[in-house]
Amino acid sequence: MTVDLDRRTMLVALAGAVAISFSPVFYVYSDTNPSTGAFFRMLYALPALALLAFLVRKADTRSSRTRWTAFGAGLILAPDMLSYHSSMIFIGIGIATLIGNSQVIIVTLASWKLFGEKPNPAILLSLPVVIIGLALISGIADPEPYGEDPVKGVVFGMMAAFFYSSFLILFRYSNRELAPSFSVQLDATAGAALGLLVLGLLPLSSIAIEPLELQPTWPGHGWLIVLALLCQVAGWLAIAHALPRLPAAHTSFAVLLQPILTLVWGYVILHQEGHSQNQVIGIFLVLAAIIAVTLYGSVSSAEAD
């Protein structure tokens, strides 16, 4: 890859990261509950993805089994999206996004168990740091912590990280044939939309999840359409295109940019301020752990030991 091509690819990745960093802001502006916002961001993305997938259909040589695997990955993405949007309500968009991105640690540990990829010390040491950070963010040590219900926010955030980790593992497996990203993302998004529809119609009020509202309201759904097209389609497709073509260090930077920018948007755009000192310390601990794993974490095959 030439320097100019590498630079252009990096710009595509950064543009994608910037785009998806705004998705929580658009969701808050939509003024919809988590079930509704998560479902419609997927539903509104489907027509655009279907059109793009149709244009590259001849290059999509996947088997039906592989397609269903991508669809199944989308079904796992459904509870991730529902948990993530719920976490934003309880603890703010910045912290919810940060906790969700702790999936880099979970994915690495899962790969150790499933594929024998032994993590290095940077990864293993990050796990207790994240646990301490999450405990501080939850506000258990504060009389008046920030957030509508920070404990629920952390719980939903960790659920999102778990399901997102599971989604990523299966989603990567589903595209071993290196099909066009349009097609694979269409299958996964369709699975997520179906999963969110089912979850949204279930009686989940006992765990603080409101039911899905199928009647569109304006201008709320206008913001969800912007979210779907700018973030769910354009942003993720840009990242899906660029990351396999970039050096590892550049990839790590692009991935880290999204949660950091979302933290900034929470303060600057939505004025989500007033975190306690302990919560701020927790934020920095989790962020530091994610940075350490993303930049310095590595794995080795168990057979090599």
C-alpha positions in Angstrom: 0.0 0.0 0.0 1.4 3.4 -1.0 1.7 6.2 1.5 -1.1 8.2 -0.3 -3.4 5.3 -0.4 -2.7 4.5 3.2 -3.5 8.1 4.2 -6.7 8.1 2.3 -7.8 4.8 3.9 -7.0 6.2 7.3 -9.1 9.3 6.6 -12.0 7.0 5.6 -11.6 5.1 8.9 -11.5 8.3 11.0 -14.5 9.7 9.1 -16.4 6.5 10.0 -15.3 6.8 13.7 -16.4 10.4 13.8 -19.8 9.5 12.2 -20.7 6.7 14.6 -19.5 8.8 17.6 -22.6 11.0 17.0 -25.1 8.1 17.1 -25.8 8.5 20.8 -26.4 12.2 20.4 -28.9 11.5 17.6 -30.6 8.9 19.7 -31.0 11.3 22.6 -32.4 13.9 20.3 -35.0 11.4 19.0 -36.5 11.3 22.5 -37.5 7.7 22.1 -37.2 4.8 24.6 -34.4 2.3 24.1 -36.5 -0.4 22.5 -37.9 2.1 19.9 -34.6 3.8 19.2 -32.6 0.6 18.8 -35.2 -1.1 16.5 -35.8 1.8 14.2 -32.1 2.7 13.7 -31.8 -0.8 12.3 -35.0 -0.8 10.3 -34.3 2.6 8.6 -30.8 1.3 7.6 -32.1 -1.7 5.8 -33.3 0.0 2.5 -29.9 1.7 1.9 -28.0 -1.5 2.8 -30.3 -3.5 0.5 -29.6 -1.2 -2.4 -25.9 -1.3 -1.9 -25.9 -5.0 -1.5 -27.9 -5.3 -4.7 -25.3 -3.3 -6.6 -22.5 -5.7 -5.6 -24.5 -8.9 -5.6 -22.3 -10.6 -8.2 -19.3 -10.3 -5.9 -21.2 -11.9 -3.0 -20.3 -15.6 -3.4 -21.1 -16.7 0.2 -22.9 -19.9 0.9 -26.4 -19.9 2.4 -24.9 -21.2 5.7 -22.5 -18.2 5.9 -25.3 -15.8 5.2 -27.4 -17.3 8.0 -24.4 -17.1 10.3 -24.2 -13.3 9.7 -28.0 -13.1 10.3 -27.5 -15.0 13.5 -24.7 -12.5 14.5 -27.3 -9.8 14.1 -29.7 -11.6 16.4 -27.0 -11.4 19.1 -26.5 -7.7 18.2 -30.1 -7.1 19.2 -29.7 -7.4 23.0 -26.5 -5.5 22.7 -28.3 -2.5 21.1 -31.1 -2.7 23.6 -28.7 -2.8 26.6 -26.6 0.0 25.2 -29.5 2.3 24.6 -30.8 1.5 28.1 -27.4 2.2 29.6 -27.4 5.7 27.9 -30.6 6.6 29.6 -29.4 5.6 33.1 -25.8 6.9 33.0 -25.3 9.2 30.0 -24.0 8.6 26.5 -20.3 9.0 27.2 -20.0 6.4 30.0 -22.4 4.0 28.3 -20.3 4.0 25.2 -17.1 3.7 27.1 -18.3 0.7 29.0 -19.6 -0.9 25.8 -16.1 -0.6 24.3 -14.6 -2.6 27.1 -15.6 -5.5 24.8 -12.0 -5.4 23.5 -11.0 -7.1 26.8 -13.9 -9.6 26.7 -13.2 -10.6 23.1 -9.5 -11.2 23.9 -10.4 -13.3 26.9 -13.0 -15.2 25.0 -10.5 -15.9 22.2 -8.1 -17.3 24.8 -10.8 -19.8 25.9 -12.2 -20.6 22.4 -9.2 -20.4 20.2 -6.2 -20.9 22.5 -4.9 -17.3 21.9 -3.1 -16.5 25.1 -3.3 -12.8 26.0 -0.2 -10.9 27.1 0.2 -9.3 30.6 -1.2 -5.9 29.3 -4.5 -7.6 28.7 -4.6 -9.6 31.9 -3.7 -6.6 34.1 -6.4 -4.5 32.4 -9.2 -6.7 33.6 -9.1 -5.8 37.4 -8.5 -2.1 36.4 -11.8 -2.2 34.5 -13.6 -3.8 37.4 -12.4 -1.2 39.8 -13.3 1.6 37.3 -16.8 0.2 36.8 -17.4 0.0 40.6 -16.4 3.7 40.9 -18.6 4.7 37.9 -21.6 2.9 39.4 -21.5 5.4 42.3 -21.7 2.9 45.1 -19.2 5.0 47.0 -20.9 8.3 46.4 -23.9 9.8 48.2 -25.1 11.6 45.0 -23.5 10.1 41.9 -24.2 11.3 38.4 -26.9 9.6 36.4 -30.6 8.6 36.7 -29.5 5.2 38.0 -25.8 4.7 37.6 -25.9 1.1 39.0 -28.4 0.1 36.3 -26.4 2.0 33.8 -23.2 0.0 34.6 -25.2 -3.3 34.6 -26.8 -2.6 31.2 -23.4 -1.3 29.9 -21.7 -4.6 30.9 -24.5 -6.5 29.3 -24.0 -4.5 26.1 -20.2 -5.3 26.2 -20.9 -9.0 26.6 -23.4 -9.2 23.8 -21.2 -7.0 21.6 -18.3 -9.3 22.2 -20.3 -12.3 21.2 -21.6 -10.5 18.1 -18.1 -9.5 17.0 -16.7 -13.1 17.4 -19.6 -14.6 15.3 -19.7 -11.7 12.8 -15.9 -12.1 12.1 -16.4 -15.8 11.6 -19.3 -15.2 9.3 -17.2 -13.3 6.8 -14.3 -15.7 6.4 -15.0 -15.6 2.6 -14.4 -11.8 2.6 -17.7 -10.9 0.9 -18.6 -7.3 0.2 -19.2 -5.5 3.5 -22.5 -4.2 2.2 -23.9 -7.7 1.9 -22.6 -8.9 5.3 -23.8 -5.9 7.1 -27.2 -6.2 5.5 -27.6 -9.7 6.8 -26.5 -8.7 10.3 -28.7 -5.6 10.4 -31.7 -7.6 9.3 -31.1 -10.1 12.1 -30.7 -7.2 14.6 -33.9 -5.6 13.4 -35.9 -8.9 13.8 -34.3 -9.5 17.3 -35.1 -6.0 18.4 -38.7 -6.4 17.2 -39.2 -9.5 19.3 -37.4 -8.1 22.3 -39.4 -4.8 22.0 -42.7 -6.7 22.1 -41.8 -8.8 25.1 -43.0 -7.7 28.6 -39.6 -6.5 30.0 -40.8 -3.6 32.2 -39.7 -5.6 35.2 -36.1 -5.0 34.2 -36.7 -1.3 33.4 -37.1 -1.8 29.6 -40.1 0.0 28.1 -42.0 -1.7 25.2 -41.5 -0.9 21.5 -43.6 2.0 20.1 -44.3 1.2 16.5 -46.1 4.5 15.7 -43.5 6.9 14.3 -43.4 10.4 15.9 -41.8 13.5 14.5 -39.3 15.0 14.7 -38.0 12.1 16.8 -37.9 9.6 13.9 -36.3 12.1 11.7 -33.3 11.9 14.0 -33.4 8.1 13.9 -33.3 8.3 10.1 -30.2 10.5 10.3 -28.7 8.1 12.8 -29.4 5.1 10.5 -28.0 6.6 7.4 -25.1 8.6 8.7 -24.0 6.2 11.5 -25.4 2.7 11.0 -24.8 2.7 7.2 -22.1 5.2 6.2 -20.1 5.2 9.4 -19.9 1.5 9.9 -19.3 0.8 6.2 -16.4 3.2 6.2 -14.9 1.5 9.1 -15.6 -2.0 7.7 -13.8 -0.9 4.4 -10.8 0.8 6.0 -9.8 -1.3 9.0 -8.7 -4.5 7.1 -6.5 -2.3 4.9 -4.7 -0.4 7.6 -1.7 -1.2 9.8 -2.6 -2.4 13.3 -1.5 0.9 15.0 -3.7 3.0 12.7 -6.6 0.6 13.3 -6.3 0.9 17.0 -6.3 4.7 16.9 -9.4 4.8 14.7 -11.3 2.4 17.0 -10.4 4.4 20.1 -11.5 7.7 18.6 -15.2 6.8 18.7 -15.7 6.4 22.5 -13.5 9.3 23.3 -15.4 11.6 20.9 -18.7 10.4 22.4 -17.5 11.3 25.8 -16.7 14.8 24.4 -20.1 15.2 22.8 -21.8 14.2 26.0 -20.1 17.2 27.8 -20.1 19.7 24.9 -23.4 19.0 23.1 -25.7 17.4 25.7 -24.1 19.1 28.8 -24.0 15.7 30.6 -21.8 17.0 33.4 -21.7 16.7 37.2 -19.9 13.4 37.6 -18.5 12.8 41.0 -14.8 12.6 41.6 -14.9 8.8 42.1 -16.9 8.5 38.8 -14.3 10.6 37.0 -11.5 8.4 38.3 -13.5 5.3 37.2 -13.9 6.8 33.7 -10.2 7.3 33.4 -9.4 3.8 34.7 -11.7 2.2 32.2 -10.4 4.4 29.4 -6.8 3.6 30.3 -7.5 -0.1 30.3 -9.2 0.0 26.9 -6.3 2.0 25.5 -3.8 -0.4 27.0 -5.5 -3.4 25.5 -6.1 -1.8 22.1 -2.5 -0.5 21.7 -0.4 -2.9 23.6 -2.5 -6.1 24.0 -1.4 -9.1 21.9 -2.1 -12.8 21.8 0.0 -15.9 21.1 -1.0 -19.3 20.2 -1.2 -21.7 23.1 0.7 -24.3 21.1 3.7 -21.9 21.1 4.1 -22.1 24.9 
